[in-house]
Amino acid sequence: MSSFVINRRHFLGASAGVVGLSMFGGAARAAETDIRMVWWGSEERANRTNAAIEAFEQAFANVAVEGEYMGWGDYWPRLATQIAGGNAPDLIQMDYRYVFEYARRGALLPLDSYLGNELKIEDFGTANLESCSVDGKLYGANVGVNAIGLILDPSAWENAGVEPPTYGTTWEDYIEKCLAFAKGNDRKRFYASVDGSGKEALFEGWLRGRGKSLYSEDGKLGYDAKDAADWFAMWVEMRKGGGCVPPDIQALDKESVENSPLILGYCATDSITSNKFVAFQKLSKVPLGLTAQPVVKDGNPSSYLKPSQMFSVYAKSKAPEAAVELANFLVRDPRGALILGMERGVPASPAIRDALMPDLDEASRKVVDFISKLTPYVGPLPPAPPQGAGEVYNVFMRVSQEVAFEASSPEKGGESLVKEANSVLQRG
Amino acid sequence: MNITRHVTASVVAGGPPRPAGGRQGAFFRNLPGYLFLSPWLIGFLCLTLGPALVSLYLSFTDYDLLQSPHFVGAANYVRMMTEDPKFSAAMRVTFLFVALSVPLKLIFALAVAMALNRGLKGLTFYRAIFYLPSLLGSSVAIAVLWRQLFAADGLINSILGVFGIEGPSWISNPNYSLYTLVVLSVWQFGSPMIIFLAGLRQIPTDMYEAASLDGASAVRQFFRITLPLLSPVIFFNLVIQTIEAFKAFTPAFIVSGGTGGPINSTLFYTLYLYQEAFGYFRMGYASALAWVLVVIIAAFTALSFLSTRYWVHYDD
């Protein structure tokens, strides 16, 4: 497993050793408290985060921070192993998907007692604080607000002679548009839409529109076999009419920017979490657009705002105050938060957002614009995913592929999904 | 797997002729030997044997990495055998992969080795070229390259396109995805090829000359001279390659993005084990899976050894 270890103190130690001072190398900075921080992400993120850490060390001379970063795939096995070994970093970049698993297993520190003291994030608002809470306790400082949306190539839609979907477009309209696109389009192996049948986020939005949810408050499945069958049937219609990419192309999609069918040039529309928009735009030659996911006609709001990620404190941290100070510095203190910028999502603090606005590039502006325009379409946060939700997601994806490759019918798919998901949830 | 190899190695290393004298004297006489051995010995005890024993214990527990394990008896093994459809799916995929890739790879390696053994000029150059894929073999880069080759607009389909065939996206189609991984494995025929080549050069040429004089055809020479005399080498390659194939992980992990998809078509056993361990935090269950794999590989290796007296010919 590859990981990039940024350890300036060791580096200093090494260079000091070269000039014969190796004994004193480790003490290059006289700090009373040492803390470690870990995150996943790109080179760009690392540069920003390291710069912000440096600013923190200047502001808090008694704390030294050792930063470490790696890719998403390596991150979770490593973090889980470190926590098992009792030596996890003090400040941990946490994902919304995993915070429940880690918080409920007692690996994270509740931050409520720091709120208003070291952690001055009250201006994030109730929704953003709740989205980082598990069972009523705060476990993280929101690093960026995120929402599911459609990312699209407006020029491709224009070439096909169809108005692209926009805020408030219903699923019926969306399918109609995609089928019309298929008729107007003349590019080979090119389709209007991604095959969203295996995209849990879209499924969730669609369920919310129908007054259902992925999971209920008590951790059970929030939908039944009929809902799932309807969802799969809708995509069968889409696939048959050539409105979305065929299943073997969809199966190339690994939920990463480089493998998106939109980026690979197979389709004109994909669904993403909004913080990925900037990365998509960087890989695309044409200017891309960002809009809301389709809604259910006369239904409940599909969208909700969730944290792209949060900074959480390790439960066994020896210096929790310093870790909380660092978290606060990165998300709420302009000296740190402005360095991180929009790279992790739209800042939850209105003050930081306002301070950032003047210097934003076009793509980042589109994301801020999207989050503000989405507000009328936003509903309450869904219930917390129960233990086993990650495995249910894999079941959902497999069943969607079985229907897509015609190894199963929508009805049978809906039944087997609900049956298997229930047995996973029972096992926990 | 590794363990068995290490154990045999240590048995061999620990068995020099016992010198005369007291027990203690022998110990001090052997001390330098143990000291020279110690880097390996410490590594083996702490990094291989220790963790292996711990994982054996964990396989009888429910352990989620974050909380301490608690003992559940044989529940993990029972679950595997009775109510885990993914376990049988992973078994099917893995056995199919082993059954296809190992023989194909050995045949291919032998064919190339025989072609190279005809006394051609620049043998070392060709040998290096053919060995290259094996060096890159299990790397992430190659798996990524494979995705590009066999994707919908990949090189393979571009070539097919010349003949007017519009191929599917091989790597992400459940009907073909496993076979692309078999091809990837066969392509890495380098190390068995090198060993075959060495084996072929051991066969005395006068045998072939005598056979030619007696009028034996090339095919007959192959079956009557080459294969029997090469059988110890074939046996060695068979065992090593079977073990390797059971342990294959990286290609499936990269090609399927860690899911084993589409529709579990590339769900290698090791990939399933990894998912259970690090995806779903079921270390106890994953440890049990690992030990079942150890038993399967050991059984296959033992079977191969038992079969040797029917088809492997040793010269002496």
Boltz contact constraints between the chains, C-beta under 6 A:
constraints:
  - contact:
      token1: [A, 77]
      token2: [B, 278]
      max_distance: 6.0
  - contact:
      token1: [A, 80]
      token2: [B, 65]
      max_distance: 6.0
  - contact:
      token1: [A, 83]
      token2: [B, 66]
      max_distance: 6.0
  - contact:
      token1: [A, 84]
      token2: [B, 65]
      max_distance: 6.0
  - contact:
      token1: [A, 105]
      token2: [B, 66]
      max_distance: 6.0
  - contact:
      token1: [A, 105]
      token2: [B, 67]
      max_distance: 6.0
  - contact:
      token1: [A, 107]
      token2: [B, 66]
      max_distance: 6.0
  - contact:
      token1: [A, 248]
      token2: [B, 168]
      max_distance: 6.0
  - contact:
      token1: [A, 248]
      token2: [B, 169]
      max_distance: 6.0
  - contact:
      token1: [A, 248]
      token2: [B, 172]
      max_distance: 6.0
  - contact:
      token1: [A, 248]
      token2: [B, 173]
      max_distance: 6.0
  - contact:
      token1: [A, 249]
      token2: [B, 152]
      max_distance: 6.0
  - contact:
      token1: [A, 249]
      token2: [B, 169]
      max_distance: 6.0
  - contact:
      token1: [A, 251]
      token2: [B, 172]
      max_distance: 6.0
  - contact:
      token1: [A, 251]
      token2: [B, 262]
      max_distance: 6.0
  - contact:
      token1: [A, 252]
      token2: [B, 172]
      max_distance: 6.0
  - contact:
      token1: [A, 254]
      token2: [B, 257]
      max_distance: 6.0
  - contact:
      token1: [A, 391]
      token2: [B, 280]
      max_distance: 6.0
  - contact:
      token1: [A, 398]
      token2: [B, 263]
      max_distance: 6.0
  - contact:
      token1: [A, 401]
      token2: [B, 262]
      max_distance: 6.0
  - contact:
      token1: [A, 401]
      token2: [B, 263]
      max_distance: 6.0
  - contact:
      token1: [A, 402]
      token2: [B, 263]
      max_distance: 6.0
  - contact:
      token1: [A, 405]
      token2: [B, 174]
      max_distance: 6.0
